[in-house]
């Protein structure tokens, strides 16, 4: 397996004048310019006394500069600490302190919100957007900044380290538990994921649109590190991907791959697929197979054109995909696959090619996976994994390290699933979310939520156990309850949703009560509902 930074070297030498990192409708950096930025900051780090292994925090919105600075730290053999910019100022400062970061790269508006008193170990703060030093804590950093440059540097002579076992990234994850942990990922783990993506997706230079948070390992690895080490031109959207903006950008960038999360695909489905699939003409041809197939083929092409017309694979991950949406994607023949991973797996645990993908699954394992169950094909058990892509521990958290491993050294994902005879993995839910009924039956909230999602009035839902009763919190679709003020009318809607859903559920997992909520559920960066907030 070749080190991913050596693959990056190859791209810099071979594609020196080709575009590498682009802001959508903004700045573009070639592979040669990327190497020059890296060299300039390497010289600054050295003069400023930054040591290999020092922690450097990067907290800013997605951009081409964000990506270049990430690689700057990464290739210097310091440890990069990407932090989501939508945390509170207090939360950002907490992670900077916990990680022992000595430098911070951030956006101007975020810097205005932060206080140096909450980050006492920081020696310098630098601007991600512009080539500026916000603040320096000592004369050495100020002097190094004033003298920095890359005079005489030739990108074709670039040489980066190839150590596999050193920690490259500390990626903080809150998941849905509300308990942030610093996941330590090595150069070897990232190299393994790049290798697998090149084998499974594409190993030739092309184009891709990056829309996911780069501070989360899913977007970082799949939309940035892998394509950059493969010679792609990466365009960073830099904004929240509304359906209209996303479609416009896709049609301009014309990506080969789409890496996304269920929340985005559900919006694409609601805005562009569902209106055609459930229109009167579509219903009218439902009994005419040949005409129906032709209609689906035409609709598929329209959707592919929305994505720029060149997409070979749509990779969906980070959270469960609604079965209602997935069945519609399958019906019209989109080349999609739902993958599976965690931050601790950098992030990939399972994936499959669209042509071999089993609907409802999350593909096949890229390394060893086992189901901790007496009957792994029928009885859900914890999904456990081992392989070179796994993290080496949680930073300064030995108790979490111990809890994450089995006695024989397998990583405990905390997810429940089954695996069929072909090796396809089907996730049933999170162990922490599992509900045990009074009769001893296991109830998987995600399965009840899938049934709720089929109801025409339900936009999204969350199923909880309250005092031994199954309660469903429902955020209704737009227009369902616009003018209702009578309590009995609201109760009637809740009863209608509950009764319709219970018809498809076994007796032990019947919904006791439906409660309407008036705002969407809070989600993590990867689109998973924060269950702990609603207990």
Residue pairs with C-beta under 8 A, 6 or more apart in sequence:
1 188
1 191
1 192
1 195
1 388
2 191
2 195
3 161
3 162
3 164
3 187
3 191
4 187
4 190
4 191
4 194
4 225
4 229
5 74
5 75
5 160
5 161
5 162
5 187
5 229
6 160
6 162
7 194
7 229
7 230
8 71
8 75
8 160
8 228
8 229
9 158
9 159
9 160
11 20
11 31
11 205
11 228
11 229
11 230
11 231
12 31
12 32
12 34
12 35
12 155
12 156
12 158
13 155
13 156
13 158
14 231
15 30
15 31
15 205
15 231
16 30
16 31
16 32
16 35
16 155
16 156
17 30
17 31
17 32
18 30
18 31
18 205
18 231
18 233
19 28
19 29
19 30
19 233
20 29
20 30
20 31
20 33
20 34
20 228
20 233
20 234
21 28
21 29
21 34
21 64
21 67
21 68
21 228
21 234
21 236
22 28
22 29
22 64
22 233
22 234
22 235
22 236
23 63
23 64
23 235
23 236
23 238
24 209
24 235
24 236
24 237
24 238
24 239
24 249
24 253
26 64
26 238
27 64
27 65
28 64
29 37
29 64
29 68
31 155
31 231
32 155
34 68
34 71
35 153
35 155
35 158
36 150
36 153
36 155
37 68
37 69
37 72
38 68
38 71
38 72
38 75
38 158
39 150
39 153
39 158
40 148
40 149
40 150
40 153
41 69
41 72
41 76
41 148
42 72
42 75
42 76
43 148
43 149
43 150
44 144
44 145
44 148
45 76
45 78
47 140
47 143
47 144
47 147
47 148
48 123
48 124
48 140
48 141
48 144
48 145
49 140
49 141
49 144
50 56
50 76
50 78
50 102
50 103
51 78
52 76
52 77
52 78
53 77
53 78
53 79
53 166
53 167
54 78
54 79
54 102
54 103
55 78
55 79
55 81
55 99
55 100
55 101
55 102
55 170
56 73
56 78
56 79
56 80
56 81
56 101
56 102
56 103
56 104
56 105
57 81
57 82
57 83
57 95
57 96
57 99
57 101
57 103
57 104
57 105
57 106
58 66
58 69
58 70
58 73
58 80
58 81
58 82
58 83
58 104
58 105
58 106
58 128
58 215
59 82
59 83
59 84
59 85
59 87
59 92
59 96
59 104
59 105
59 106
59 107
59 110
59 215
60 66
60 85
60 105
60 106
60 107
60 110
60 128
60 129
61 85
61 107
61 238
62 210
62 213
62 214
62 219
62 236
62 237
62 238
63 128
63 129
63 236
63 238
64 234
64 236
65 128
65 129
66 128
66 214
66 236
67 214
67 224
67 228
67 234
67 236
69 105
69 128
70 80
70 82
70 214
70 220
70 224
71 228
73 79
73 80
74 80
74 168
74 169
75 160
75 161
77 161
77 163
77 166
79 167
79 168
79 169
79 170
80 168
80 169
80 170
81 95
81 96
81 99
81 101
81 169
81 170
81 171
81 172
81 182
82 169
82 171
82 214
82 215
82 220
83 92
83 95
83 96
83 172
83 215
84 172
84 213
84 215
84 216
84 525
85 92
85 106
85 107
85 110
85 215
86 525
87 95
89 110
89 113
89 114
89 115
89 118
90 118
92 110
92 114
93 114
93 115
93 118
93 119
94 180
95 172
95 180
95 182
96 104
96 119
96 122
97 118
97 119
97 120
97 121
98 182
98 395
98 396
99 170
99 172
99 182
99 395
100 121
101 119
101 121
101 122
102 121
102 122
102 123
102 124
103 122
103 123
103 124
103 125
103 126
104 119
104 122
104 124
104 125
104 126
105 125
105 126
105 127
105 128
106 114
106 125
106 126
106 127
106 128
106 134
107 127
107 128
107 129
108 127
108 129
108 134
111 125
111 127
111 134
114 125
116 122
116 135
122 137
123 136
123 137
123 138
123 141
124 133
124 135
124 136
124 137
124 141
124 145
125 133
125 134
125 135
126 132
126 133
126 134
127 133
127 134
133 141
133 142
133 145
136 142
136 145
161 187
162 187
163 187
164 186
164 187
164 188
164 191
165 186
165 187
165 188
166 186
166 187
167 184
167 185
167 186
167 392
168 185
168 186
168 187
168 190
169 183
169 184
169 185
169 190
169 217
169 220
170 182
170 183
170 184
170 185
170 395
171 182
171 183
171 185
171 215
171 216
171 217
171 220
171 343
172 180
172 181
172 182
172 183
173 180
173 181
173 183
173 216
173 217
173 343
174 180
174 524
175 524
175 528
176 430
176 524
176 528
176 529
176 530
176 531
176 532
177 432
177 532
178 530
178 532
178 533
181 394
181 395
181 397
181 400
182 394
182 395
182 396
182 397
183 217
183 343
183 344
183 391
183 394
183 395
184 391
184 392
184 393
184 394
184 395
185 217
185 346
185 391
185 392
186 391
186 392
188 388
189 346
189 388
189 389
189 390
189 391
189 392
190 221
190 225
190 346
192 346
192 387
192 388
192 389
193 221
193 225
193 226
193 346
193 347
193 348
193 389
194 221
194 225
194 226
194 229
194 230
196 348
196 351
196 366
196 389
197 221
197 222
197 226
197 230
197 348
198 226
198 230
200 351
200 353
200 366
201 226
201 257
201 313
201 315
202 230
202 256
202 257
202 312
203 230
204 230
204 231
205 230
205 231
205 232
205 233
206 227
206 232
206 233
206 255
206 256
206 257
207 232
207 233
207 234
207 235
207 253
207 254
207 255
207 256
208 223
208 227
208 232
208 233
208 234
208 235
208 253
208 255
208 256
208 257
208 259
209 235
209 237
209 249
209 250
209 253
209 255
209 258
210 219
210 223
210 224
210 234
210 235
210 236
210 237
210 259
211 219
211 223
211 237
211 241
211 246
211 259
211 260
211 264
212 218
212 219
212 222
212 223
212 259
212 260
212 261
212 318
212 526
213 219
213 525
213 526
214 220
214 223
214 224
214 236
215 525
216 343
216 525
216 526
217 343
217 346
217 347
218 259
218 261
218 317
218 318
218 341
218 347
218 526
219 259
221 346
221 347
221 348
222 259
222 315
222 317
222 347
222 348
223 234
223 259
224 234
227 234
227 257
228 234
232 256
235 249
235 253
237 245
237 246
237 249
239 245
241 264
242 267
243 267
243 268
243 271
243 272
246 264
246 268
247 268
247 272
247 306
247 307
250 258
250 306
250 307
250 308
251 305
251 306
251 307
251 308
251 309
252 308
253 308
254 308
254 309
254 310
255 307
255 308
255 310
255 311
256 310
256 311
256 312
257 311
257 312
257 313
257 314
257 315
258 307
258 311
258 313
258 314
258 315
259 315
259 317
260 314
260 315
260 316
261 316
261 317
261 318
261 319
261 526
261 527
262 316
262 318
262 319
262 320
262 321
262 322
262 325
262 527
263 319
263 523
263 527
264 527
265 314
265 316
265 321
265 325
265 329
265 336
266 321
266 322
266 325
268 303
268 306
269 325
269 328
269 329
272 302
272 303
272 306
273 299
273 303
273 328
273 329
273 332
274 328
276 282
276 299
276 302
277 299
277 328
277 331
277 332
281 295
282 295
285 291
285 292
285 295
286 292
296 331
296 332
296 333
297 332
297 333
299 332
300 332
300 333
300 334
303 332
303 334
304 311
304 334
307 314
311 335
312 335
313 335
313 336
313 337
313 353
313 354
314 334
314 335
314 336
314 337
314 354
315 336
315 337
315 339
315 351
316 336
316 337
316 338
316 339
317 338
317 339
317 340
317 341
317 347
317 362
317 526
318 526
318 527
318 528
319 526
319 527
319 528
320 427
320 446
321 338
322 450
322 453
323 360
323 450
323 453
323 454
324 450
324 453
324 454
326 336
326 338
326 359
326 360
327 359
329 336
330 336
330 359
335 354
335 355
336 354
336 357
337 351
337 352
337 353
337 354
337 357
337 363
338 357
338 361
338 362
338 363
339 348
339 350
339 351
339 352
339 362
339 363
340 349
340 350
340 351
340 362
340 363
340 425
340 427
341 347
341 348
341 349
341 350
342 349
342 413
343 391
344 390
344 391
344 404
344 411
344 413
345 385
345 387
345 389
345 390
345 391
345 411
346 389
346 390
346 391
348 366
348 389
349 365
349 366
349 367
349 369
349 383
349 385
349 389
349 413
350 362
350 363
350 364
350 365
350 366
350 369
350 425
351 362
351 363
351 364
351 366
352 358
352 361
352 363
352 364
352 424
357 363
358 420
358 422
358 424
360 426
361 420
361 424
361 425
361 426
362 425
362 426
362 427
363 424
363 425
364 422
364 423
364 424
364 425
365 385
365 423
365 425
366 387
366 389
367 385
367 386
367 387
367 388
367 389
368 385
368 386
368 387
369 383
369 384
369 385
369 419
369 425
370 376
370 383
370 384
370 385
370 410
371 380
371 381
371 382
371 383
371 384
371 417
371 418
371 419
372 381
372 382
372 383
372 384
373 379
373 380
373 381
373 382
373 418
374 381
376 418
376 419
377 418
377 419
377 420
377 421
378 418
379 418
380 416
380 417
380 418
380 428
380 429
380 442
380 444
381 416
381 417
381 418
382 412
382 413
382 414
382 415
382 416
382 431
383 413
383 415
383 416
383 417
383 425
383 427
384 406
384 410
384 411
384 412
384 413
385 410
385 411
385 413
386 409
386 410
386 411
390 411
393 401
394 400
394 401
394 404
403 412
404 411
404 412
405 411
405 412
406 412
414 430
414 431
414 432
415 427
415 429
415 430
415 431
416 427
416 428
416 429
416 430
416 431
416 434
416 444
417 425
417 426
417 427
417 428
418 425
418 426
418 428
419 425
419 426
420 426
427 446
428 444
428 446
428 447
429 444
429 445
429 446
429 447
430 446
430 531
432 531
433 444
433 445
433 446
433 531
434 442
434 443
434 444
434 445
435 442
435 443
435 444
435 445
435 463
435 465
435 470
436 442
436 443
437 443
437 468
437 508
437 509
438 468
439 508
441 508
441 509
443 465
443 470
443 508
443 509
445 462
445 463
445 464
446 463
447 509
448 463
448 470
448 472
448 501
448 505
448 509
448 511
449 461
449 462
449 463
449 472
451 501
451 504
451 505
452 458
452 461
452 463
452 472
452 474
452 497
452 501
452 511
453 460
453 461
454 501
454 504
455 497
455 500
455 501
456 477
457 474
457 476
457 477
457 480
457 493
457 496
457 497
458 474
458 475
458 476
458 477
458 497
459 474
459 475
459 476
459 477
459 478
459 520
460 474
460 475
460 520
460 521
460 529
461 472
461 473
461 474
461 475
462 472
462 473
462 521
462 529
462 531
462 534
463 470
463 471
463 472
463 473
463 511
464 470
464 471
464 472
464 473
464 531
464 534
464 535
465 471
469 512
469 513
470 509
470 510
470 511
470 512
471 511
471 512
471 513
471 514
471 515
472 497
472 498
472 501
472 511
472 513
472 514
472 515
473 515
473 516
473 517
473 521
473 534
474 494
474 497
474 514
474 515
474 516
474 517
475 516
475 517
475 518
475 519
475 520
475 521
476 493
476 516
480 493
481 490
481 493
481 516
484 490
484 493
490 516
493 516
494 513
494 514
494 515
494 516
495 514
497 514
498 511
498 513
498 514
501 511
502 510
502 511
505 511
521 529
521 530
521 534
522 529
522 530
522 533
523 529
523 530
524 530
